[in-house]
Structures are given as C-alpha cells and as structure tokens.
Amino acid sequence: MPCELTEDQNVWLPTSLINLAQDSVLEYLKASVRPRSQFYVGTDFGKHQDYSVVAVIERLRGHLYLRHYHQFPLETSYGAVIGYMNLIQDSWRTVWAVYANKTGFGDYIVEDMVRGGIRNVTGINFTDASKESIATALKEKIRNSVCPSYGWEGYVDTLEGEWRTTCPRGCRSEEGNSLKLRPLLYLPYDPDLIRELNAERFELGNTGKLQFNHPEGTHDDRF
C-alpha cells in the first residue's frame, strides 16, 4: 500500500517537517541488546481497539534519537506490556525515566508497573492541555535545529513553501556545499511510523486548547 502523506493545513506534522527528522543511517535497537546511554521509555496502553506501544528515546549530546519502539497485537495483556518494559529496563541498564499514559486507568496501572519492578515511573493523564503540550514539544524538537559548524541554533522556517534545511549564516562544508542543519530529534526511516505521525490532525476547541484526532481507519498510538 503506498504511503500517502499529506501537507494539509490541519495536519500537525506535515511531510516536509517529518523529512527533516529522518536519518537513513539510524536503525532501531532490539530490546535484548545491552547499550549504555541515557534512555527514556514511554508507553501508551491499549487492548481491544487501540494498540499498546512502547517507545525508547536516547538522549545524546543534547539530541534525541528514537532507538526502539514496539507495537503489541490487539488483546495483549497489560502484564505482558509491563514485562516487555522490564526487559528493556534490565537490558538497557541506563533507563532514566519511564512515562505511562494512565488515562482511563488511574494510578493503579502505575502501581502495577512499580510492583512489576519498573523504576522511576511517571503516570500522565491525557487531557486537551497535556496533549497539546506533548505534541508541541515533539514538533518543536524537529523544528529546533543547530548548525554543526557555526553553532547557530534556532527554529527552521518555511521558505516559499519549503522548510529551511541549511544554515542561515551561509556555512559551507569543506567541499563548498551548503551546510545542513541538524534537528534535535532523529527518526529512523520507517514508513509505518511516518504515516502515523502524518495522520494526526488538530483543531482549535471551544476551550481555546488544541484538540487532536486522526482519520477513521487510522491509529495514533505511535504518535
């Protein structure tokens, strides 16, 4: 099935912006490997209609890298998801924090995680305000870029409909080419992930907060 990406005005992460974060060299790490770095784990629990997803971000010299994610089949028990996070925590060794969507579950899901051996767990309730804050942070980590040569740091903007990808100070490589900016967030090339990130829509709600949704027949569990 072709990956039909869109640039609609109400798409939260347009294709051109997602492309800035893609790194063709970056690959996912297996849950069983034993890397040492600064890792953060996030999970979104689902079961019947939505999928449970676990994602791991690596923080390295101020940049963020999506190093792992796993989407569980529907009907997977919450205990199996918690066990998977335990595997990552024990194998990866340096997991600094774990964040869990506890919406609809209350604190008991966090308590189950703690009883299962998960350390440094923070439960998050998804509200319009918290969703807007999290979604904005994700978007800004892609827009915020740095020049590896000059040290310029700022937000990339559109130039005649295209996102700026080169240093505005005119920095050039040793070969004389315009120096490309480096985003603060890197994503592996993953068509399924890209398609889901691109599917998220937003609109301004009556409360003044942004409200997020996705078209019928799609999911936003990875998002």
Order of alpha helices (4+ residues) and beta strands (2+ residues): alpha-beta-beta-beta-beta-alpha-beta-alpha-beta-alpha-beta-beta-beta-beta-beta-beta-alpha-beta-beta
